Amino acid sequence: MTCNTHAPKRTDGVPAIDVRALQKHYGSFQVLKDVTLSIAPGRRVVICGPSGSGKSTLIRCMNGLERFDGGELHINGLAINGKARRLDLIRRDVGMVFQHFNLFPHVSILENLMIAPMKVRGKSKAEAESLARFYLERVKLSAHADKRPLAISGGQQQRVAIARALCMEPRIMLFDEPTSALDPEMTREVLDVMVGLAGDGMTMVCVTHEMGFARSVADEVIFMDAGRIVERNVPDVFFQAPAHDRTRAFLQQIIRH
């Protein structure tokens, strides 16, 4: 079987992700403050920042998991407006991987990957199984297809979660701190898979504190603090000559630990 590891990139100049003056409140607390950000197809962007900076909220807005209170957000030219049908269309193009794997424990790994293509994409069982086996091979877990999720390690479960998202053949992949719950060895496993995806040209946005990944893979690194984008630059400049004192202080603390 021949599968694309991602959908074709747009060539019409439309950003993959276009955020304009986005605002989000939790009660009286404003977590996003006029965030503006445009990401072209095929770009790899890492978002970092301290806890509470708004980075995870921003990425969750990008696939409609969080509603925002002001501004605009377009995915592949389609506006996110909270309407169920439109969110469904957007989520077909956007895969997301979370801190926690959220796999179904009562079915096999193979079945975990087959459910969404059958239910959402309307794939036949044979088509869904072919896709699932292809992407399990992609994340080097073919030998575990018939196991239940709890029979494999945390790093392997996160790789299954990535494969599950890829089975929807998205144009964009979002990662919300995908290695934060893993030990260093498992983290390396997951990052290796993500590096491979980056090499394939997948549009990727990753919230992470893995600065080595940001240095080696990202086209751009964004630093957020207190609900705003403080700095955005290519990795070499971001790490070697950050423009803002707040960015420098954050990087010193991260690198020290």
Stockholm file with secondary structure:
# STOCKHOLM 1.0

chainA/1-257         MTCNTHAPKRTDGVPAIDVRALQKHYGSFQVLKDVTLSIAPGRRVVICGPSGSGKSTLIRCMNGLERFDGGELHINGLAINGKARRLDLIRRDVGMVFQHFNLFPHVSILENLMIAPMKVRGKSKAEAESLARFYLERVKLSAHADKRPLAISGGQQQRVAIARALCMEPRIMLFDEPTSALDPEMTREVLDVMVGLAGDGMTMVCVTHEMGFARSVADEVIFMDAGRIVERNVPDVFFQAPAHDRTRAFLQQIIRH
#=GR chainA/1-257 SS CCCCSSCCCCCSSCCSEEEEEEEEEETTEEEEEEEEEEECTTCEEEEECCTTSSHHHHHHHTTTSSCCSEEEEEETTEECCSCHHHHHHHHHHEEEECSSCCCCTTSCHHHHHHHHHHHTSCCCHHHHHHHHHHHHHHTTCGGGTTSCGGGSCHHHHHHHHHHHHHTTCCSEEEEESTTTTSCHHHHHHHHHHHHHHHHTTCEEEEECCCHHHHHHHCSEEEEEETTEEEEEECHHHHHHSCSSHHHHHHHHHHHHC
#=GC SS_cons         CCCCSSCCCCCSSCCSEEEEEEEEEETTEEEEEEEEEEECTTCEEEEECCTTSSHHHHHHHTTTSSCCSEEEEEETTEECCSCHHHHHHHHHHEEEECSSCCCCTTSCHHHHHHHHHHHTSCCCHHHHHHHHHHHHHHTTCGGGTTSCGGGSCHHHHHHHHHHHHHTTCCSEEEEESTTTTSCHHHHHHHHHHHHHHHHTTCEEEEECCCHHHHHHHCSEEEEEETTEEEEEECHHHHHHSCSSHHHHHHHHHHHHC
//
